[in-house]
Amino acid sequence: MKRYSVRLDLYVTMFHFIDCNSRDKIFKKYGIEFNEVGGVASLSGTDIYIFINTKYKNWSLDIFVHECVHAANELFLSLKMEHDKKNDESFAYLVGWIFMEGYYNLLKK
């Protein structure tokens, strides 16, 4: 199991990126269901968890991007922030930040 965590002070939130190929380990340690498609994003308190399984037979980077969008949405929902459909720059920057943090500190290492 590989793991990387980082705090985003702006939103007072910890992001945890975890690459694990065992749904049982994830459930036992975090109590979170991990599906067969290779990823899940989940909120626990003020922490956001992004679980991926790079060993999944059809895993690709688009699954990670997909989970980054879910993670950003979880954060916005937890803070009761609404998406401004005419100006979604803050959401787009957040998704980009989440992706880059996970990509360079978990997937590229």
A tleap script that builds the chain and sets N, CA, C and O, in Angstrom:
source leaprc.protein.ff14SB
mol = sequence {
  NMET LYS ARG TYR SER VAL ARG LEU ASP LEU
  TYR VAL THR MET PHE HIE PHE ILE ASP CYS
  ASN SER ARG ASP LYS ILE PHE LYS LYS TYR
  GLY ILE GLU PHE ASN GLU VAL GLY GLY VAL
  ALA SER LEU SER GLY THR ASP ILE TYR ILE
  PHE ILE ASN THR LYS TYR LYS ASN TRP SER
  LEU ASP ILE PHE VAL HIE GLU CYS VAL HIE
  ALA ALA ASN GLU LEU PHE LEU SER LEU LYS
  MET GLU HIE ASP LYS LYS ASN ASP GLU SER
  PHE ALA TYR LEU VAL GLY TRP ILE PHE MET
  GLU GLY TYR TYR ASN LEU LEU LYS CLYS
}
set mol.1.N position { 0.863 -1.174 0.000 }
set mol.1.CA position { 0.000 0.000 0.000 }
set mol.1.C position { 0.908 1.235 0.000 }
set mol.1.O position { 1.748 1.395 0.885 }
set mol.2.N position { 0.731 2.091 -0.987 }
set mol.2.CA position { 1.445 3.367 -1.035 }
set mol.2.C position { 0.505 4.467 -0.581 }
set mol.2.O position { -0.691 4.436 -0.869 }
set mol.3.N position { 1.064 5.455 0.143 }
set mol.3.CA position { 0.208 6.517 0.676 }
set mol.3.C position { 0.952 7.848 0.650 }
set mol.3.O position { 2.158 7.909 0.894 }
set mol.4.N position { 0.210 8.910 0.351 }
set mol.4.CA position { 0.735 10.274 0.414 }
set mol.4.C position { -0.374 11.165 0.971 }
set mol.4.O position { -1.522 11.075 0.536 }
set mol.5.N position { -0.037 12.017 1.924 }
set mol.5.CA position { -1.015 12.937 2.511 }
set mol.5.C position { -0.486 14.358 2.449 }
set mol.5.O position { 0.715 14.598 2.569 }
set mol.6.N position { -1.403 15.290 2.261 }
set mol.6.CA position { -1.040 16.709 2.200 }
set mol.6.C position { -2.205 17.531 2.736 }
set mol.6.O position { -3.368 17.172 2.554 }
set mol.7.N position { -1.879 18.633 3.395 }
set mol.7.CA position { -2.905 19.523 3.940 }
set mol.7.C position { -3.103 20.693 2.980 }
set mol.7.O position { -2.140 21.297 2.508 }
set mol.8.N position { -4.355 20.998 2.705 }
set mol.8.CA position { -4.703 22.174 1.917 }
set mol.8.C position { -5.257 23.204 2.895 }
set mol.8.O position { -6.434 23.162 3.255 }
set mol.9.N position { -4.400 24.130 3.321 }
set mol.9.CA position { -4.760 25.088 4.370 }
set mol.9.C position { -5.954 25.960 3.997 }
set mol.9.O position { -6.765 26.303 4.856 }
set mol.10.N position { -6.062 26.315 2.732 }
set mol.10.CA position { -7.164 27.177 2.299 }
set mol.10.C position { -8.523 26.623 2.726 }
set mol.10.O position { -9.411 27.375 3.125 }
set mol.11.N position { -8.675 25.302 2.639 }
set mol.11.CA position { -9.946 24.664 2.989 }
set mol.11.C position { -9.862 23.881 4.308 }
set mol.11.O position { -10.809 23.188 4.679 }
set mol.12.N position { -8.744 23.993 5.002 }
set mol.12.CA position { -8.522 23.292 6.280 }
set mol.12.C position { -8.874 21.802 6.126 }
set mol.12.O position { -9.676 21.249 6.879 }
set mol.13.N position { -8.255 21.190 5.141 }
set mol.13.CA position { -8.572 19.807 4.790 }
set mol.13.C position { -7.295 19.027 4.499 }
set mol.13.O position { -6.358 19.539 3.886 }
set mol.14.N position { -7.283 17.789 4.950 }
set mol.14.CA position { -6.201 16.865 4.602 }
set mol.14.C position { -6.676 15.999 3.438 }
set mol.14.O position { -7.801 15.499 3.432 }
set mol.15.N position { -5.806 15.838 2.470 }
set mol.15.CA position { -6.052 14.926 1.355 }
set mol.15.C position { -5.125 13.732 1.520 }
set mol.15.O position { -3.922 13.888 1.728 }
set mol.16.N position { -5.699 12.538 1.424 }
set mol.16.CA position { -4.936 11.297 1.539 }
set mol.16.C position { -5.088 10.526 0.236 }
set mol.16.O position { -6.197 10.166 -0.159 }
set mol.17.N position { -3.978 10.279 -0.419 }
set mol.17.CA position { -3.951 9.516 -1.663 }
set mol.17.C position { -3.404 8.132 -1.330 }
set mol.17.O position { -2.304 8.011 -0.791 }
set mol.18.N position { -4.160 7.100 -1.646 }
set mol.18.CA position { -3.768 5.741 -1.275 }
set mol.18.C position { -3.933 4.815 -2.473 }
set mol.18.O position { -5.006 4.724 -3.069 }
set mol.19.N position { -2.847 4.134 -2.808 }
set mol.19.CA position { -2.867 3.132 -3.879 }
set mol.19.C position { -2.805 1.768 -3.211 }
set mol.19.O position { -1.796 1.405 -2.606 }
set mol.20.N position { -3.882 1.025 -3.325 }
set mol.20.CA position { -3.968 -0.269 -2.652 }
set mol.20.C position { -4.794 -1.221 -3.512 }
set mol.20.O position { -5.857 -0.855 -4.013 }
set mol.21.N position { -4.300 -2.436 -3.676 }
set mol.21.CA position { -5.034 -3.397 -4.497 }
set mol.21.C position { -5.896 -4.347 -3.671 }
set mol.21.O position { -6.382 -5.353 -4.188 }
set mol.22.N position { -6.085 -4.034 -2.396 }
set mol.22.CA position { -6.885 -4.905 -1.531 }
set mol.22.C position { -8.081 -4.141 -0.965 }
set mol.22.O position { -7.926 -3.253 -0.126 }
set mol.23.N position { -9.261 -4.497 -1.432 }
set mol.23.CA position { -10.475 -3.888 -0.879 }
set mol.23.C position { -10.623 -4.208 0.594 }
set mol.23.O position { -11.109 -3.383 1.368 }
set mol.24.N position { -10.202 -5.414 0.987 }
set mol.24.CA position { -10.315 -5.814 2.397 }
set mol.24.C position { -9.454 -4.933 3.296 }
set mol.24.O position { -9.899 -4.524 4.369 }
set mol.25.N position { -8.232 -4.637 2.874 }
set mol.25.CA position { -7.356 -3.772 3.680 }
set mol.25.C position { -7.963 -2.379 3.839 }
set mol.25.O position { -7.928 -1.803 4.926 }
set mol.26.N position { -8.513 -1.846 2.763 }
set mol.26.CA position { -9.121 -0.510 2.819 }
set mol.26.C position { -10.318 -0.530 3.764 }
set mol.26.O position { -10.476 0.371 4.588 }
set mol.27.N position { -11.154 -1.548 3.647 }
set mol.27.CA position { -12.336 -1.617 4.499 }
set mol.27.C position { -11.945 -1.780 5.968 }
set mol.27.O position { -12.506 -1.114 6.839 }
set mol.28.N position { -10.987 -2.660 6.243 }
set mol.28.CA position { -10.569 -2.892 7.629 }
set mol.28.C position { -9.941 -1.653 8.249 }
set mol.28.O position { -10.210 -1.332 9.406 }
set mol.29.N position { -9.105 -0.954 7.486 }
set mol.29.CA position { -8.383 0.191 8.040 }
set mol.29.C position { -9.226 1.462 8.067 }
set mol.29.O position { -9.148 2.229 9.027 }
set mol.30.N position { -10.039 1.701 7.020 }
set mol.30.CA position { -10.765 2.970 6.896 }
set mol.30.C position { -12.281 2.833 6.942 }
set mol.30.O position { -12.988 3.832 7.067 }
set mol.31.N position { -12.790 1.595 6.840 }
set mol.31.CA position { -14.235 1.388 6.853 }
set mol.31.C position { -14.920 1.878 5.596 }
set mol.31.O position { -16.107 2.203 5.615 }
set mol.32.N position { -14.177 1.932 4.505 }
set mol.32.CA position { -14.703 2.459 3.243 }
set mol.32.C position { -14.735 1.342 2.209 }
set mol.32.O position { -13.758 0.616 2.025 }
set mol.33.N position { -15.875 1.218 1.539 }
set mol.33.CA position { -16.015 0.239 0.462 }
set mol.33.C position { -15.185 0.685 -0.730 }
set mol.33.O position { -15.224 1.853 -1.119 }
set mol.34.N position { -14.441 -0.237 -1.304 }
set mol.34.CA position { -13.570 0.045 -2.445 }
set mol.34.C position { -14.050 -0.821 -3.597 }
set mol.34.O position { -13.991 -2.047 -3.517 }
set mol.35.N position { -14.522 -0.199 -4.660 }
set mol.35.CA position { -15.147 -0.959 -5.738 }
set mol.35.C position { -14.119 -1.597 -6.669 }
set mol.35.O position { -12.913 -1.392 -6.525 }
set mol.36.N position { -14.609 -2.355 -7.602 }
set mol.36.CA position { -13.751 -3.091 -8.532 }
set mol.36.C position { -13.177 -2.230 -9.645 }
set mol.36.O position { -12.238 -2.664 -10.312 }
set mol.37.N position { -13.694 -1.033 -9.879 }
set mol.37.CA position { -13.249 -0.262 -11.039 }
set mol.37.C position { -11.961 0.509 -10.833 }
set mol.37.O position { -11.498 1.184 -11.753 }
set mol.38.N position { -11.384 0.429 -9.675 }
set mol.38.CA position { -10.070 1.011 -9.520 }
set mol.38.C position { -9.985 2.317 -8.783 }
set mol.38.O position { -8.910 2.917 -8.753 }
set mol.39.N position { -11.068 2.799 -8.179 }
set mol.39.CA position { -10.951 4.043 -7.436 }
set mol.39.C position { -12.206 4.442 -6.696 }
set mol.39.O position { -13.314 4.021 -7.029 }
set mol.40.N position { -12.003 5.271 -5.673 }
set mol.40.CA position { -13.117 5.850 -4.917 }
set mol.40.C position { -12.592 7.079 -4.182 }
set mol.40.O position { -11.442 7.107 -3.745 }
set mol.41.N position { -13.434 8.082 -4.050 }
set mol.41.CA position { -13.116 9.266 -3.249 }
set mol.41.C position { -14.139 9.337 -2.132 }
set mol.41.O position { -15.332 9.141 -2.362 }
set mol.42.N position { -13.673 9.619 -0.918 }
set mol.42.CA position { -14.568 9.589 0.230 }
set mol.42.C position { -14.173 10.658 1.236 }
set mol.42.O position { -12.993 10.959 1.414 }
set mol.43.N position { -15.174 11.221 1.885 }
set mol.43.CA position { -14.973 12.221 2.929 }
set mol.43.C position { -15.141 11.567 4.290 }
set mol.43.O position { -16.085 10.809 4.515 }
set mol.44.N position { -14.208 11.868 5.203 }
set mol.44.CA position { -14.316 11.392 6.581 }
set mol.44.C position { -13.918 12.550 7.485 }
set mol.44.O position { -12.742 12.903 7.572 }
set mol.45.N position { -14.900 13.140 8.157 }
set mol.45.CA position { -14.631 14.338 8.953 }
set mol.45.C position { -14.230 15.481 8.042 }
set mol.45.O position { -15.004 15.891 7.177 }
set mol.46.N position { -13.029 15.995 8.230 }
set mol.46.CA position { -12.526 17.045 7.332 }
set mol.46.C position { -11.453 16.499 6.394 }
set mol.46.O position { -10.768 17.267 5.719 }
set mol.47.N position { -11.308 15.182 6.349 }
set mol.47.CA position { -10.301 14.556 5.493 }
set mol.47.C position { -10.952 13.972 4.240 }
set mol.47.O position { -12.052 13.421 4.279 }
set mol.48.N position { -10.236 14.114 3.138 }
set mol.48.CA position { -10.656 13.526 1.866 }
set mol.48.C position { -9.703 12.381 1.550 }
set mol.48.O position { -8.484 12.553 1.573 }
set mol.49.N position { -10.259 11.221 1.258 }
set mol.49.CA position { -9.472 10.051 0.888 }
set mol.49.C position { -9.720 9.727 -0.576 }
set mol.49.O position { -10.862 9.657 -1.029 }
set mol.50.N position { -8.633 9.530 -1.304 }
set mol.50.CA position { -8.730 9.085 -2.691 }
set mol.50.C position { -8.007 7.745 -2.763 }
set mol.50.O position { -6.783 7.673 -2.658 }
set mol.51.N position { -8.787 6.696 -2.944 }
set mol.51.CA position { -8.234 5.356 -3.054 }
set mol.51.C position { -8.199 4.968 -4.521 }
set mol.51.O position { -9.178 5.143 -5.246 }
set mol.52.N position { -7.064 4.441 -4.950 }
set mol.52.CA position { -6.956 3.930 -6.308 }
set mol.52.C position { -6.303 2.561 -6.256 }
set mol.52.O position { -5.633 2.209 -5.285 }
set mol.53.N position { -6.508 1.803 -7.309 }
set mol.53.CA position { -5.905 0.484 -7.436 }
set mol.53.C position { -5.229 0.417 -8.799 }
set mol.53.O position { -5.852 0.040 -9.791 }
set mol.54.N position { -3.955 0.783 -8.841 }
set mol.54.CA position { -3.236 0.791 -10.119 }
set mol.54.C position { -2.963 -0.613 -10.647 }
set mol.54.O position { -2.509 -0.773 -11.780 }
set mol.55.N position { -3.238 -1.634 -9.829 }
set mol.55.CA position { -3.072 -3.022 -10.276 }
set mol.55.C position { -4.338 -3.556 -10.964 }
set mol.55.O position { -4.328 -4.649 -11.531 }
set mol.56.N position { -5.416 -2.782 -10.906 }
set mol.56.CA position { -6.663 -3.186 -11.561 }
set mol.56.C position { -6.406 -3.355 -13.053 }
set mol.56.O position { -5.714 -2.534 -13.656 }
set mol.57.N position { -6.948 -4.398 -13.650 }
set mol.57.CA position { -6.615 -4.757 -15.039 }
set mol.57.C position { -6.881 -3.638 -16.047 }
set mol.57.O position { -6.144 -3.518 -17.026 }
set mol.58.N position { -7.894 -2.832 -15.839 }
set mol.58.CA position { -8.210 -1.752 -16.783 }
set mol.58.C position { -7.874 -0.376 -16.231 }
set mol.58.O position { -8.406 0.627 -16.705 }
set mol.59.N position { -6.983 -0.316 -15.216 }
set mol.59.CA position { -6.671 0.969 -14.612 }
set mol.59.C position { -5.933 1.860 -15.597 }
set mol.59.O position { -5.058 1.412 -16.338 }
set mol.60.N position { -6.312 3.144 -15.587 }
set mol.60.CA position { -5.609 4.139 -16.392 }
set mol.60.C position { -5.724 5.479 -15.676 }
set mol.60.O position { -6.495 5.626 -14.729 }
set mol.61.N position { -4.963 6.429 -16.131 }
set mol.61.CA position { -4.902 7.723 -15.467 }
set mol.61.C position { -6.256 8.428 -15.435 }
set mol.61.O position { -6.520 9.217 -14.527 }
set mol.62.N position { -7.107 8.156 -16.406 }
set mol.62.CA position { -8.417 8.808 -16.399 }
set mol.62.C position { -9.252 8.400 -15.186 }
set mol.62.O position { -10.118 9.165 -14.761 }
set mol.63.N position { -9.016 7.221 -14.620 }
set mol.63.CA position { -9.712 6.825 -13.387 }
set mol.63.C position { -9.274 7.729 -12.240 }
set mol.63.O position { -10.096 8.143 -11.423 }
set mol.64.N position { -7.982 8.034 -12.179 }
set mol.64.CA position { -7.482 8.924 -11.137 }
set mol.64.C position { -8.068 10.325 -11.291 }
set mol.64.O position { -8.485 10.931 -10.304 }
set mol.65.N position { -8.102 10.841 -12.505 }
set mol.65.CA position { -8.703 12.163 -12.754 }
set mol.65.C position { -10.166 12.154 -12.324 }
set mol.65.O position { -10.639 13.092 -11.682 }
set mol.66.N position { -10.864 11.109 -12.677 }
set mol.66.CA position { -12.271 10.937 -12.312 }
set mol.66.C position { -12.444 11.036 -10.794 }
set mol.66.O position { -13.342 11.727 -10.313 }
set mol.67.N position { -11.584 10.346 -10.041 }
set mol.67.CA position { -11.678 10.383 -8.580 }
set mol.67.C position { -11.293 11.751 -8.013 }
set mol.67.O position { -11.810 12.158 -6.973 }
set mol.68.N position { -10.396 12.456 -8.688 }
set mol.68.CA position { -10.039 13.817 -8.254 }
set mol.68.C position { -11.237 14.750 -8.342 }
set mol.68.O position { -11.428 15.601 -7.473 }
set mol.69.N position { -12.042 14.596 -9.380 }
set mol.69.CA position { -13.258 15.406 -9.513 }
set mol.69.C position { -14.229 15.072 -8.380 }
set mol.69.O position { -14.815 15.973 -7.780 }
set mol.70.N position { -14.400 13.794 -8.087 }
set mol.70.CA position { -15.261 13.410 -6.961 }
set mol.70.C position { -14.740 13.978 -5.643 }
set mol.70.O position { -15.527 14.429 -4.810 }
set mol.71.N position { -13.424 13.960 -5.448 }
set mol.71.CA position { -12.836 14.490 -4.217 }
set mol.71.C position { -13.115 15.983 -4.089 }
set mol.71.O position { -13.476 16.452 -3.010 }
set mol.72.N position { -12.953 16.731 -5.171 }
set mol.72.CA position { -13.234 18.170 -5.143 }
set mol.72.C position { -14.705 18.418 -4.842 }
set mol.72.O position { -15.045 19.330 -4.089 }
set mol.73.N position { -15.563 17.619 -5.423 }
set mol.73.CA position { -16.993 17.757 -5.169 }
set mol.73.C position { -17.324 17.446 -3.711 }
set mol.73.O position { -18.129 18.146 -3.098 }
set mol.74.N position { -16.714 16.406 -3.153 }
set mol.74.CA position { -16.917 16.071 -1.735 }
set mol.74.C position { -16.525 17.246 -0.843 }
set mol.74.O position { -17.224 17.569 0.118 }
set mol.75.N position { -15.404 17.879 -1.170 }
set mol.75.CA position { -14.952 19.025 -0.384 }
set mol.75.C position { -15.945 20.168 -0.473 }
set mol.75.O position { -16.320 20.743 0.549 }
set mol.76.N position { -16.377 20.507 -1.683 }
set mol.76.CA position { -17.353 21.589 -1.852 }
set mol.76.C position { -18.638 21.285 -1.090 }
set mol.76.O position { -19.190 22.163 -0.428 }
set mol.77.N position { -19.112 20.053 -1.181 }
set mol.77.CA position { -20.346 19.680 -0.468 }
set mol.77.C position { -20.166 19.794 1.043 }
set mol.77.O position { -21.063 20.264 1.743 }
set mol.78.N position { -19.009 19.365 1.549 }
set mol.78.CA position { -18.777 19.406 2.999 }
set mol.78.C position { -18.722 20.836 3.520 }
set mol.78.O position { -19.060 21.090 4.676 }
set mol.79.N position { -18.301 21.761 2.683 }
set mol.79.CA position { -18.213 23.172 3.073 }
set mol.79.C position { -19.459 23.960 2.672 }
set mol.79.O position { -19.537 25.174 2.864 }
set mol.80.N position { -20.431 23.238 2.111 }
set mol.80.CA position { -21.686 23.843 1.645 }
set mol.80.C position { -21.428 24.944 0.611 }
set mol.80.O position { -22.106 25.972 0.584 }
set mol.81.N position { -20.429 24.694 -0.235 }
set mol.81.CA position { -20.106 25.609 -1.331 }
set mol.81.C position { -20.826 25.118 -2.583 }
set mol.81.O position { -20.893 23.915 -2.834 }
set mol.82.N position { -21.353 26.032 -3.350 }
set mol.82.CA position { -22.040 25.674 -4.579 }
set mol.82.C position { -21.155 25.977 -5.776 }
set mol.82.O position { -20.366 26.922 -5.770 }
set mol.83.N position { -21.308 25.151 -6.798 }
set mol.83.CA position { -20.589 25.398 -8.046 }
set mol.83.C position { -21.242 26.574 -8.760 }
set mol.83.O position { -22.461 26.609 -8.929 }
set mol.84.N position { -20.444 27.514 -9.169 }
set mol.84.CA position { -20.935 28.619 -9.986 }
set mol.84.C position { -20.731 28.199 -11.435 }
set mol.84.O position { -19.603 28.205 -11.928 }
set mol.85.N position { -21.794 27.840 -12.113 }
set mol.85.CA position { -21.694 27.306 -13.467 }
set mol.85.C position { -21.184 28.332 -14.479 }
set mol.85.O position { -20.740 27.966 -15.567 }
set mol.86.N position { -21.247 29.604 -14.124 }
set mol.86.CA position { -20.740 30.638 -15.030 }
set mol.86.C position { -19.301 31.020 -14.704 }
set mol.86.O position { -18.630 31.670 -15.506 }
set mol.87.N position { -18.828 30.616 -13.529 }
set mol.87.CA position { -17.450 30.889 -13.136 }
set mol.87.C position { -16.978 29.755 -12.233 }
set mol.87.O position { -17.035 29.854 -11.008 }
set mol.88.N position { -16.513 28.680 -12.857 }
set mol.88.CA position { -16.105 27.508 -12.090 }
set mol.88.C position { -14.584 27.402 -11.938 }
set mol.88.O position { -14.043 26.307 -11.783 }
set mol.89.N position { -13.910 28.544 -11.983 }
set mol.89.CA position { -12.453 28.564 -11.883 }
set mol.89.C position { -11.949 27.962 -10.574 }
set mol.89.O position { -10.975 27.209 -10.582 }
set mol.90.N position { -12.588 28.275 -9.455 }
set mol.90.CA position { -12.103 27.747 -8.170 }
set mol.90.C position { -12.192 26.224 -8.154 }
set mol.90.O position { -11.296 25.557 -7.637 }
set mol.91.N position { -13.254 25.675 -8.710 }
set mol.91.CA position { -13.406 24.225 -8.767 }
set mol.91.C position { -12.361 23.616 -9.703 }
set mol.91.O position { -11.754 22.595 -9.380 }
set mol.92.N position { -12.153 24.239 -10.853 }
set mol.92.CA position { -11.178 23.734 -11.819 }
set mol.92.C position { -9.761 23.767 -11.243 }
set mol.92.O position { -9.005 22.812 -11.416 }
set mol.93.N position { -9.397 24.850 -10.566 }
set mol.93.CA position { -8.081 24.916 -9.933 }
set mol.93.C position { -7.932 23.865 -8.850 }
set mol.93.O position { -6.868 23.261 -8.716 }
set mol.94.N position { -8.988 23.639 -8.074 }
set mol.94.CA position { -8.950 22.632 -7.019 }
set mol.94.C position { -8.726 21.242 -7.611 }
set mol.94.O position { -7.889 20.490 -7.111 }
set mol.95.N position { -9.454 20.892 -8.656 }
set mol.95.CA position { -9.277 19.589 -9.296 }
set mol.95.C position { -7.844 19.456 -9.815 }
set mol.95.O position { -7.220 18.407 -9.655 }
set mol.96.N position { -7.326 20.515 -10.434 }
set mol.96.CA position { -5.949 20.491 -10.926 }
set mol.96.C position { -4.946 20.295 -9.812 }
set mol.96.O position { -3.991 19.533 -9.964 }
set mol.97.N position { -5.147 20.973 -8.689 }
set mol.97.CA position { -4.242 20.842 -7.547 }
set mol.97.C position { -4.280 19.428 -6.982 }
set mol.97.O position { -3.238 18.839 -6.693 }
set mol.98.N position { -5.484 18.887 -6.825 }
set mol.98.CA position { -5.629 17.523 -6.300 }
set mol.98.C position { -4.901 16.545 -7.217 }
set mol.98.O position { -4.148 15.689 -6.753 }
set mol.99.N position { -5.132 16.678 -8.518 }
set mol.99.CA position { -4.502 15.773 -9.480 }
set mol.99.C position { -2.976 15.857 -9.398 }
set mol.99.O position { -2.304 14.832 -9.288 }
set mol.100.N position { -2.433 17.066 -9.450 }
set mol.100.CA position { -0.974 17.236 -9.451 }
set mol.100.C position { -0.350 16.706 -8.158 }
set mol.100.O position { 0.704 16.073 -8.204 }
set mol.101.N position { -0.978 16.954 -7.011 }
set mol.101.CA position { -0.456 16.440 -5.746 }
set mol.101.C position { -0.386 14.919 -5.763 }
set mol.101.O position { 0.641 14.337 -5.414 }
set mol.102.N position { -1.460 14.284 -6.162 }
set mol.102.CA position { -1.488 12.827 -6.193 }
set mol.102.C position { -0.587 12.243 -7.258 }
set mol.102.O position { 0.091 11.240 -7.033 }
set mol.103.N position { -0.583 12.874 -8.418 }
set mol.103.CA position { 0.208 12.348 -9.533 }
set mol.103.C position { 1.707 12.382 -9.224 }
set mol.103.O position { 2.391 11.367 -9.357 }
set mol.104.N position { 2.209 13.524 -8.818 }
set mol.104.CA position { 3.654 13.658 -8.596 }
set mol.104.C position { 4.138 13.051 -7.295 }
set mol.104.O position { 5.308 12.679 -7.198 }
set mol.105.N position { 3.288 12.938 -6.300 }
set mol.105.CA position { 3.739 12.452 -4.998 }
set mol.105.C position { 3.338 11.013 -4.691 }
set mol.105.O position { 3.846 10.425 -3.736 }
set mol.106.N position { 2.439 10.439 -5.480 }
set mol.106.CA position { 2.062 9.051 -5.269 }
set mol.106.C position { 2.342 8.213 -6.519 }
set mol.106.O position { 3.010 7.181 -6.449 }
set mol.107.N position { 1.833 8.663 -7.642 }
set mol.107.CA position { 1.910 7.838 -8.845 }
set mol.107.C position { 3.268 7.876 -9.525 }
set mol.107.O position { 3.695 6.863 -10.079 }
set mol.108.N position { 3.956 9.000 -9.503 }
set mol.108.CA position { 5.244 9.120 -10.188 }
set mol.108.C position { 6.409 8.597 -9.360 }
set mol.108.O position { 7.507 8.435 -9.893 }
set mol.109.N position { 6.207 8.332 -8.095 }
set mol.109.CA position { 7.310 7.866 -7.233 }
set mol.109.C position { 7.476 6.378 -7.300 }
set mol.109.O position { 8.354 5.824 -6.639 }
savepdb mol mol.pdb
quit
